[in-house]
Amino acid sequence: MKDIVEQLKNEEMLDDSILNSYYVLTGKATVEDIVKRQEFPIFFINPEDELDEDTLNDMLDYFISTEEYEKCQELVELTNK
């Protein structure tokens, strides 16, 4: 049971980190907004870093797995600018 709880915490942290990075990358929130809203904010990528192809692919895979295709489209469009 402890392993399951730990896995759920890790998955929740992954969810939060990818969503936080998505919000910052797309301009839907600032780092400061996220820090104010969350007790322990985490990011999939450093908000000051550029989005590289490997990280983009990881984020796209995540959003495909959660069937959030609109987010995939926004990220792809963002990189095509």
LINURWO-V806136 format. One record per helix or strand. SS is the DSSP state (helix for helix, strand for strand). FROM is the first residue (numbers start at 0). TO is the last residue. Records with the same first field share a line. If there is no record, write none. Layout:
SS: FROM-TO / FROM-TO
//
This chain:
helix: 1-24 / 30-36 / 52-64 / 68-78
//
